[in-house]
């Protein structure tokens, strides 16, 4: 997980997980629409997985 990805996950979470697949982007986008904090947390969790 690079610093650029972490900053991107904080600023716009769906863009940070764009290479993880359509499902991840959709989940993070929906969580971001519900609230910014859940989207950031989901993006960081997805980025932390190997």
mmCIF file as Biopython writes it, N, C-alpha, C and O atoms, coordinates in Angstrom:
data_model
#
loop_
_atom_site.group_PDB
_atom_site.id
_atom_site.type_symbol
_atom_site.label_atom_id
_atom_site.label_alt_id
_atom_site.label_comp_id
_atom_site.label_asym_id
_atom_site.label_entity_id
_atom_site.label_seq_id
_atom_site.pdbx_PDB_ins_code
_atom_site.Cartn_x
_atom_site.Cartn_y
_atom_site.Cartn_z
_atom_site.occupancy
_atom_site.B_iso_or_equiv
_atom_site.auth_seq_id
_atom_site.auth_asym_id
_atom_site.pdbx_PDB_model_num
ATOM 1   N N  . UNK A ? 1  ? 0.859   -1.168  0.000   1.0 0.0 1  A 1 
ATOM 2   C CA . UNK A ? 1  ? 0.000   0.000   0.000   1.0 0.0 1  A 1 
ATOM 3   C C  . UNK A ? 1  ? 0.904   1.229   0.000   1.0 0.0 1  A 1 
ATOM 4   O O  . UNK A ? 1  ? 1.629   1.480   0.963   1.0 0.0 1  A 1 
ATOM 5   N N  . UNK A ? 2  ? 0.852   1.986   -1.083  1.0 0.0 2  A 1 
ATOM 6   C CA . UNK A ? 2  ? 1.709   3.145   -1.213  1.0 0.0 2  A 1 
ATOM 7   C C  . UNK A ? 2  ? 1.051   4.393   -0.611  1.0 0.0 2  A 1 
ATOM 8   O O  . UNK A ? 2  ? -0.155  4.432   -0.368  1.0 0.0 2  A 1 
ATOM 9   N N  . UNK A ? 3  ? 1.859   5.370   -0.390  1.0 0.0 3  A 1 
ATOM 10  C CA . UNK A ? 3  ? 1.369   6.624   0.180   1.0 0.0 3  A 1 
ATOM 11  C C  . UNK A ? 3  ? 0.382   7.303   -0.766  1.0 0.0 3  A 1 
ATOM 12  O O  . UNK A ? 3  ? -0.598  7.900   -0.320  1.0 0.0 3  A 1 
ATOM 13  N N  . UNK A ? 4  ? 0.638   7.212   -2.062  1.0 0.0 4  A 1 
ATOM 14  C CA . UNK A ? 4  ? -0.272  7.805   -3.039  1.0 0.0 4  A 1 
ATOM 15  C C  . UNK A ? 4  ? -1.642  7.148   -2.981  1.0 0.0 4  A 1 
ATOM 16  O O  . UNK A ? 4  ? -2.660  7.835   -3.065  1.0 0.0 4  A 1 
ATOM 17  N N  . UNK A ? 5  ? -1.680  5.828   -2.837  1.0 0.0 5  A 1 
ATOM 18  C CA . UNK A ? 5  ? -2.960  5.115   -2.747  1.0 0.0 5  A 1 
ATOM 19  C C  . UNK A ? 5  ? -3.713  5.501   -1.478  1.0 0.0 5  A 1 
ATOM 20  O O  . UNK A ? 5  ? -4.935  5.652   -1.501  1.0 0.0 5  A 1 
ATOM 21  N N  . UNK A ? 6  ? -2.997  5.660   -0.382  1.0 0.0 6  A 1 
ATOM 22  C CA . UNK A ? 6  ? -3.640  6.042   0.878   1.0 0.0 6  A 1 
ATOM 23  C C  . UNK A ? 6  ? -4.232  7.444   0.765   1.0 0.0 6  A 1 
ATOM 24  O O  . UNK A ? 6  ? -5.361  7.674   1.196   1.0 0.0 6  A 1 
ATOM 25  N N  . UNK A ? 7  ? -3.491  8.371   0.197   1.0 0.0 7  A 1 
ATOM 26  C CA . UNK A ? 7  ? -4.010  9.730   0.018   1.0 0.0 7  A 1 
ATOM 27  C C  . UNK A ? 7  ? -5.204  9.737   -0.931  1.0 0.0 7  A 1 
ATOM 28  O O  . UNK A ? 7  ? -6.173  10.464  -0.711  1.0 0.0 7  A 1 
ATOM 29  N N  . UNK A ? 8  ? -5.133  8.930   -1.983  1.0 0.0 8  A 1 
ATOM 30  C CA . UNK A ? 8  ? -6.245  8.837   -2.920  1.0 0.0 8  A 1 
ATOM 31  C C  . UNK A ? 8  ? -7.468  8.207   -2.249  1.0 0.0 8  A 1 
ATOM 32  O O  . UNK A ? 8  ? -8.602  8.596   -2.532  1.0 0.0 8  A 1 
ATOM 33  N N  . UNK A ? 9  ? -7.239  7.234   -1.360  1.0 0.0 9  A 1 
ATOM 34  C CA . UNK A ? 9  ? -8.345  6.606   -0.637  1.0 0.0 9  A 1 
ATOM 35  C C  . UNK A ? 9  ? -9.011  7.592   0.319   1.0 0.0 9  A 1 
ATOM 36  O O  . UNK A ? 9  ? -10.212 7.497   0.569   1.0 0.0 9  A 1 
ATOM 37  N N  . UNK A ? 10 ? -8.257  8.518   0.843   1.0 0.0 10 A 1 
ATOM 38  C CA . UNK A ? 10 ? -8.822  9.512   1.748   1.0 0.0 10 A 1 
ATOM 39  C C  . UNK A ? 10 ? -9.575  10.586  0.970   1.0 0.0 10 A 1 
ATOM 40  O O  . UNK A ? 10 ? -10.629 11.044  1.412   1.0 0.0 10 A 1 
ATOM 41  N N  . UNK A ? 11 ? -9.045  10.993  -0.183  1.0 0.0 11 A 1 
ATOM 42  C CA . UNK A ? 11 ? -9.673  12.053  -0.965  1.0 0.0 11 A 1 
ATOM 43  C C  . UNK A ? 11 ? -10.876 11.536  -1.751  1.0 0.0 11 A 1 
ATOM 44  O O  . UNK A ? 11 ? -11.963 12.106  -1.655  1.0 0.0 11 A 1 
ATOM 45  N N  . UNK A ? 12 ? -10.699 10.467  -2.525  1.0 0.0 12 A 1 
ATOM 46  C CA . UNK A ? 12 ? -11.782 9.897   -3.337  1.0 0.0 12 A 1 
ATOM 47  C C  . UNK A ? 12 ? -11.642 8.381   -3.339  1.0 0.0 12 A 1 
ATOM 48  O O  . UNK A ? 12 ? -10.959 7.827   -4.200  1.0 0.0 12 A 1 
ATOM 49  N N  . UNK A ? 13 ? -12.276 7.703   -2.393  1.0 0.0 13 A 1 
ATOM 50  C CA . UNK A ? 13 ? -12.074 6.264   -2.187  1.0 0.0 13 A 1 
ATOM 51  C C  . UNK A ? 13 ? -12.303 5.360   -3.403  1.0 0.0 13 A 1 
ATOM 52  O O  . UNK A ? 13 ? -11.509 4.441   -3.602  1.0 0.0 13 A 1 
ATOM 53  N N  . UNK A ? 14 ? -13.336 5.561   -4.228  1.0 0.0 14 A 1 
ATOM 54  C CA . UNK A ? 14 ? -13.525 4.627   -5.351  1.0 0.0 14 A 1 
ATOM 55  C C  . UNK A ? 14 ? -12.366 4.638   -6.352  1.0 0.0 14 A 1 
ATOM 56  O O  . UNK A ? 14 ? -12.065 3.614   -6.965  1.0 0.0 14 A 1 
ATOM 57  N N  . UNK A ? 15 ? -11.729 5.772   -6.514  1.0 0.0 15 A 1 
ATOM 58  C CA . UNK A ? 15 ? -10.620 5.857   -7.459  1.0 0.0 15 A 1 
ATOM 59  C C  . UNK A ? 15 ? -9.391  5.102   -6.964  1.0 0.0 15 A 1 
ATOM 60  O O  . UNK A ? 15 ? -8.580  4.650   -7.773  1.0 0.0 15 A 1 
ATOM 61  N N  . UNK A ? 16 ? -9.244  4.960   -5.671  1.0 0.0 16 A 1 
ATOM 62  C CA . UNK A ? 16 ? -8.096  4.260   -5.112  1.0 0.0 16 A 1 
ATOM 63  C C  . UNK A ? 16 ? -8.165  2.756   -5.345  1.0 0.0 16 A 1 
ATOM 64  O O  . UNK A ? 16 ? -7.127  2.098   -5.410  1.0 0.0 16 A 1 
ATOM 65  N N  . UNK A ? 17 ? -9.367  2.198   -5.472  1.0 0.0 17 A 1 
ATOM 66  C CA . UNK A ? 17 ? -9.519  0.753   -5.633  1.0 0.0 17 A 1 
ATOM 67  C C  . UNK A ? 17 ? -9.929  0.367   -7.055  1.0 0.0 17 A 1 
ATOM 68  O O  . UNK A ? 17 ? -10.470 -0.717  -7.272  1.0 0.0 17 A 1 
ATOM 69  N N  . UNK A ? 18 ? -9.677  1.236   -8.009  1.0 0.0 18 A 1 
ATOM 70  C CA . UNK A ? 18 ? -10.137 1.014   -9.381  1.0 0.0 18 A 1 
ATOM 71  C C  . UNK A ? 18 ? -9.489  -0.236  -10.005 1.0 0.0 18 A 1 
ATOM 72  O O  . UNK A ? 18 ? -10.097 -0.864  -10.872 1.0 0.0 18 A 1 
ATOM 73  N N  . UNK A ? 19 ? -8.295  -0.599  -9.592  1.0 0.0 19 A 1 
ATOM 74  C CA . UNK A ? 19 ? -7.626  -1.770  -10.175 1.0 0.0 19 A 1 
ATOM 75  C C  . UNK A ? 19 ? -7.954  -3.068  -9.441  1.0 0.0 19 A 1 
ATOM 76  O O  . UNK A ? 19 ? -7.446  -4.123  -9.820  1.0 0.0 19 A 1 
ATOM 77  N N  . UNK A ? 20 ? -8.770  -3.022  -8.424  1.0 0.0 20 A 1 
ATOM 78  C CA . UNK A ? 20 ? -9.131  -4.209  -7.640  1.0 0.0 20 A 1 
ATOM 79  C C  . UNK A ? 20 ? -10.358 -4.938  -8.175  1.0 0.0 20 A 1 
ATOM 80  O O  . UNK A ? 20 ? -10.724 -5.993  -7.657  1.0 0.0 20 A 1 
ATOM 81  N N  . UNK A ? 21 ? -10.988 -4.393  -9.194  1.0 0.0 21 A 1 
ATOM 82  C CA . UNK A ? 21 ? -12.144 -5.050  -9.776  1.0 0.0 21 A 1 
ATOM 83  C C  . UNK A ? 21 ? -13.406 -4.225  -9.644  1.0 0.0 21 A 1 
ATOM 84  O O  . UNK A ? 21 ? -13.493 -3.300  -8.835  1.0 0.0 21 A 1 
ATOM 85  N N  . UNK A ? 22 ? -14.372 -4.582  -10.455 1.0 0.0 22 A 1 
ATOM 86  C CA . UNK A ? 22 ? -15.624 -3.828  -10.518 1.0 0.0 22 A 1 
ATOM 87  C C  . UNK A ? 22 ? -16.415 -3.919  -9.212  1.0 0.0 22 A 1 
ATOM 88  O O  . UNK A ? 22 ? -17.035 -2.943  -8.791  1.0 0.0 22 A 1 
ATOM 89  N N  . UNK A ? 23 ? -16.393 -5.085  -8.577  1.0 0.0 23 A 1 
ATOM 90  C CA . UNK A ? 23 ? -17.137 -5.262  -7.334  1.0 0.0 23 A 1 
ATOM 91  C C  . UNK A ? 23 ? -16.616 -4.386  -6.216  1.0 0.0 23 A 1 
ATOM 92  O O  . UNK A ? 23 ? -17.394 -3.800  -5.464  1.0 0.0 23 A 1 
ATOM 93  N N  . UNK A ? 24 ? -15.313 -4.296  -6.104  1.0 0.0 24 A 1 
ATOM 94  C CA . UNK A ? 24 ? -14.707 -3.452  -5.065  1.0 0.0 24 A 1 
ATOM 95  C C  . UNK A ? 24 ? -15.029 -1.987  -5.290  1.0 0.0 24 A 1 
ATOM 96  O O  . UNK A ? 24 ? -15.340 -1.260  -4.347  1.0 0.0 24 A 1 
ATOM 97  N N  . UNK A ? 25 ? -14.956 -1.560  -6.529  1.0 0.0 25 A 1 
ATOM 98  C CA . UNK A ? 25 ? -15.254 -0.160  -6.856  1.0 0.0 25 A 1 
ATOM 99  C C  . UNK A ? 25 ? -16.715 0.144   -6.544  1.0 0.0 25 A 1 
ATOM 100 O O  . UNK A ? 25 ? -17.028 1.202   -5.998  1.0 0.0 25 A 1 
ATOM 101 N N  . UNK A ? 26 ? -17.599 -0.772  -6.886  1.0 0.0 26 A 1 
ATOM 102 C CA . UNK A ? 26 ? -19.022 -0.562  -6.645  1.0 0.0 26 A 1 
ATOM 103 C C  . UNK A ? 26 ? -19.331 -0.494  -5.151  1.0 0.0 26 A 1 
ATOM 104 O O  . UNK A ? 26 ? -20.084 0.374   -4.710  1.0 0.0 26 A 1 
ATOM 105 N N  . UNK A ? 27 ? -18.758 -1.401  -4.378  1.0 0.0 27 A 1 
ATOM 106 C CA . UNK A ? 27 ? -18.981 -1.409  -2.930  1.0 0.0 27 A 1 
ATOM 107 C C  . UNK A ? 27 ? -18.464 -0.121  -2.293  1.0 0.0 27 A 1 
ATOM 108 O O  . UNK A ? 27 ? -19.156 0.503   -1.487  1.0 0.0 27 A 1 
ATOM 109 N N  . UNK A ? 28 ? -17.255 0.268   -2.656  1.0 0.0 28 A 1 
ATOM 110 C CA . UNK A ? 28 ? -16.673 1.483   -2.082  1.0 0.0 28 A 1 
ATOM 111 C C  . UNK A ? 28 ? -17.461 2.707   -2.525  1.0 0.0 28 A 1 
ATOM 112 O O  . UNK A ? 28 ? -17.639 3.639   -1.740  1.0 0.0 28 A 1 
ATOM 113 N N  . UNK A ? 29 ? -17.936 2.724   -3.767  1.0 0.0 29 A 1 
ATOM 114 C CA . UNK A ? 29 ? -18.728 3.856   -4.245  1.0 0.0 29 A 1 
ATOM 115 C C  . UNK A ? 29 ? -20.036 3.977   -3.471  1.0 0.0 29 A 1 
ATOM 116 O O  . UNK A ? 29 ? -20.421 5.073   -3.063  1.0 0.0 29 A 1 
ATOM 117 N N  . UNK A ? 30 ? -20.714 2.857   -3.270  1.0 0.0 30 A 1 
ATOM 118 C CA . UNK A ? 30 ? -21.976 2.891   -2.526  1.0 0.0 30 A 1 
ATOM 119 C C  . UNK A ? 30 ? -21.762 3.319   -1.076  1.0 0.0 30 A 1 
ATOM 120 O O  . UNK A ? 30 ? -22.554 4.087   -0.529  1.0 0.0 30 A 1 
ATOM 121 N N  . UNK A ? 31 ? -20.698 2.824   -0.458  1.0 0.0 31 A 1 
ATOM 122 C CA . UNK A ? 31 ? -20.403 3.232   0.916   1.0 0.0 31 A 1 
ATOM 123 C C  . UNK A ? 31 ? -20.025 4.709   0.990   1.0 0.0 31 A 1 
ATOM 124 O O  . UNK A ? 31 ? -20.358 5.390   1.961   1.0 0.0 31 A 1 
ATOM 125 N N  . UNK A ? 32 ? -19.338 5.198   -0.023  1.0 0.0 32 A 1 
ATOM 126 C CA . UNK A ? 32 ? -18.977 6.613   -0.047  1.0 0.0 32 A 1 
ATOM 127 C C  . UNK A ? 32 ? -20.218 7.480   -0.220  1.0 0.0 32 A 1 
ATOM 128 O O  . UNK A ? 32 ? -20.300 8.571   0.344   1.0 0.0 32 A 1 
ATOM 129 N N  . UNK A ? 33 ? -21.185 6.997   -1.000  1.0 0.0 33 A 1 
ATOM 130 C CA . UNK A ? 33 ? -22.433 7.754   -1.160  1.0 0.0 33 A 1 
ATOM 131 C C  . UNK A ? 33 ? -23.216 7.790   0.153   1.0 0.0 33 A 1 
ATOM 132 O O  . UNK A ? 33 ? -23.880 8.783   0.452   1.0 0.0 33 A 1 
ATOM 133 N N  . UNK A ? 34 ? -23.143 6.723   0.927   1.0 0.0 34 A 1 
ATOM 134 C CA . UNK A ? 34 ? -23.839 6.694   2.220   1.0 0.0 34 A 1 
ATOM 135 C C  . UNK A ? 34 ? -23.150 7.582   3.248   1.0 0.0 34 A 1 
ATOM 136 O O  . UNK A ? 34 ? -23.795 8.151   4.129   1.0 0.0 34 A 1 
ATOM 137 N N  . UNK A ? 35 ? -21.877 7.689   3.127   1.0 0.0 35 A 1 
ATOM 138 C CA . UNK A ? 35 ? -21.095 8.507   4.054   1.0 0.0 35 A 1 
ATOM 139 C C  . UNK A ? 35 ? -19.637 8.406   3.679   1.0 0.0 35 A 1 
ATOM 140 O O  . UNK A ? 35 ? -19.174 7.349   3.249   1.0 0.0 35 A 1 
ATOM 141 N N  . UNK A ? 36 ? -18.913 9.486   3.835   1.0 0.0 36 A 1 
ATOM 142 C CA . UNK A ? 36 ? -17.525 9.523   3.403   1.0 0.0 36 A 1 
ATOM 143 C C  . UNK A ? 36 ? -16.648 8.575   4.218   1.0 0.0 36 A 1 
ATOM 144 O O  . UNK A ? 36 ? -15.788 7.894   3.660   1.0 0.0 36 A 1 
ATOM 145 N N  . UNK A ? 37 ? -16.856 8.525   5.520   1.0 0.0 37 A 1 
ATOM 146 C CA . UNK A ? 37 ? -16.011 7.712   6.404   1.0 0.0 37 A 1 
ATOM 147 C C  . UNK A ? 37 ? -16.121 6.212   6.101   1.0 0.0 37 A 1 
ATOM 148 O O  . UNK A ? 37 ? -15.086 5.548   6.035   1.0 0.0 37 A 1 
ATOM 149 N N  . UNK A ? 38 ? -17.320 5.645   5.914   1.0 0.0 38 A 1 
ATOM 150 C CA . UNK A ? 38 ? -17.378 4.223   5.570   1.0 0.0 38 A 1 
ATOM 151 C C  . UNK A ? 38 ? -16.681 3.898   4.248   1.0 0.0 38 A 1 
ATOM 152 O O  . UNK A ? 38 ? -16.091 2.826   4.108   1.0 0.0 38 A 1 
ATOM 153 N N  . UNK A ? 39 ? -16.744 4.806   3.287   1.0 0.0 39 A 1 
ATOM 154 C CA . UNK A ? 39 ? -16.054 4.601   2.016   1.0 0.0 39 A 1 
ATOM 155 C C  . UNK A ? 39 ? -14.543 4.584   2.175   1.0 0.0 39 A 1 
ATOM 156 O O  . UNK A ? 39 ? -13.850 3.770   1.564   1.0 0.0 39 A 1 
ATOM 157 N N  . UNK A ? 40 ? -14.041 5.492   3.001   1.0 0.0 40 A 1 
ATOM 158 C CA . UNK A ? 40 ? -12.592 5.543   3.252   1.0 0.0 40 A 1 
ATOM 159 C C  . UNK A ? 40 ? -12.136 4.282   3.979   1.0 0.0 40 A 1 
ATOM 160 O O  . UNK A ? 40 ? -11.103 3.707   3.634   1.0 0.0 40 A 1 
ATOM 161 N N  . UNK A ? 41 ? -12.887 3.855   4.969   1.0 0.0 41 A 1 
ATOM 162 C CA . UNK A ? 41 ? -12.522 2.650   5.721   1.0 0.0 41 A 1 
ATOM 163 C C  . UNK A ? 41 ? -12.534 1.429   4.815   1.0 0.0 41 A 1 
ATOM 164 O O  . UNK A ? 41 ? -11.613 0.614   4.870   1.0 0.0 41 A 1 
ATOM 165 N N  . UNK A ? 42 ? -13.558 1.290   3.983   1.0 0.0 42 A 1 
ATOM 166 C CA . UNK A ? 42 ? -13.626 0.149   3.067   1.0 0.0 42 A 1 
ATOM 167 C C  . UNK A ? 42 ? -12.482 0.179   2.061   1.0 0.0 42 A 1 
ATOM 168 O O  . UNK A ? 42 ? -11.894 -0.860  1.761   1.0 0.0 42 A 1 
ATOM 169 N N  . UNK A ? 43 ? -12.163 1.349   1.542   1.0 0.0 43 A 1 
ATOM 170 C CA . UNK A ? 43 ? -11.062 1.459   0.586   1.0 0.0 43 A 1 
ATOM 171 C C  . UNK A ? 43 ? -9.734  1.082   1.230   1.0 0.0 43 A 1 
ATOM 172 O O  . UNK A ? 43 ? -8.921  0.393   0.616   1.0 0.0 43 A 1 
ATOM 173 N N  . UNK A ? 44 ? -9.511  1.526   2.453   1.0 0.0 44 A 1 
ATOM 174 C CA . UNK A ? 44 ? -8.257  1.189   3.134   1.0 0.0 44 A 1 
ATOM 175 C C  . UNK A ? 44 ? -8.178  -0.303  3.450   1.0 0.0 44 A 1 
ATOM 176 O O  . UNK A ? 44 ? -7.101  -0.894  3.378   1.0 0.0 44 A 1 
ATOM 177 N N  . UNK A ? 45 ? -9.291  -0.907  3.795   1.0 0.0 45 A 1 
ATOM 178 C CA . UNK A ? 45 ? -9.299  -2.349  4.054   1.0 0.0 45 A 1 
ATOM 179 C C  . UNK A ? 45 ? -9.015  -3.116  2.769   1.0 0.0 45 A 1 
ATOM 180 O O  . UNK A ? 45 ? -8.235  -4.069  2.780   1.0 0.0 45 A 1 
ATOM 181 N N  . UNK A ? 46 ? -9.632  -2.717  1.666   1.0 0.0 46 A 1 
ATOM 182 C CA . UNK A ? 46 ? -9.408  -3.404  0.395   1.0 0.0 46 A 1 
ATOM 183 C C  . UNK A ? 46 ? -7.959  -3.213  -0.064  1.0 0.0 46 A 1 
ATOM 184 O O  . UNK A ? 46 ? -7.348  -4.146  -0.585  1.0 0.0 46 A 1 
ATOM 185 N N  . UNK A ? 47 ? -7.416  -2.032  0.121   1.0 0.0 47 A 1 
ATOM 186 C CA . UNK A ? 47 ? -6.027  -1.794  -0.269  1.0 0.0 47 A 1 
ATOM 187 C C  . UNK A ? 47 ? -5.039  -2.533  0.607   1.0 0.0 47 A 1 
ATOM 188 O O  . UNK A ? 47 ? -3.932  -2.842  0.165   1.0 0.0 47 A 1 
ATOM 189 N N  . UNK A ? 48 ? -5.419  -2.824  1.841   1.0 0.0 48 A 1 
ATOM 190 C CA . UNK A ? 48 ? -4.520  -3.506  2.765   1.0 0.0 48 A 1 
ATOM 191 C C  . UNK A ? 48 ? -4.437  -5.006  2.485   1.0 0.0 48 A 1 
ATOM 192 O O  . UNK A ? 48 ? -3.463  -5.646  2.880   1.0 0.0 48 A 1 
ATOM 193 N N  . UNK A ? 49 ? -5.441  -5.583  1.811   1.0 0.0 49 A 1 
ATOM 194 C CA . UNK A ? 49 ? -5.428  -7.002  1.483   1.0 0.0 49 A 1 
ATOM 195 C C  . UNK A ? 49 ? -4.398  -7.250  0.377   1.0 0.0 49 A 1 
ATOM 196 O O  . UNK A ? 49 ? -4.204  -6.420  -0.510  1.0 0.0 49 A 1 
ATOM 197 N N  . UNK A ? 50 ? -3.750  -8.402  0.452   1.0 0.0 50 A 1 
ATOM 198 C CA . UNK A ? 50 ? -2.751  -8.747  -0.570  1.0 0.0 50 A 1 
ATOM 199 C C  . UNK A ? 50 ? -3.342  -9.623  -1.616  1.0 0.0 50 A 1 
ATOM 200 O O  . UNK A ? 50 ? -2.650  -10.014 -2.556  1.0 0.0 50 A 1 
#
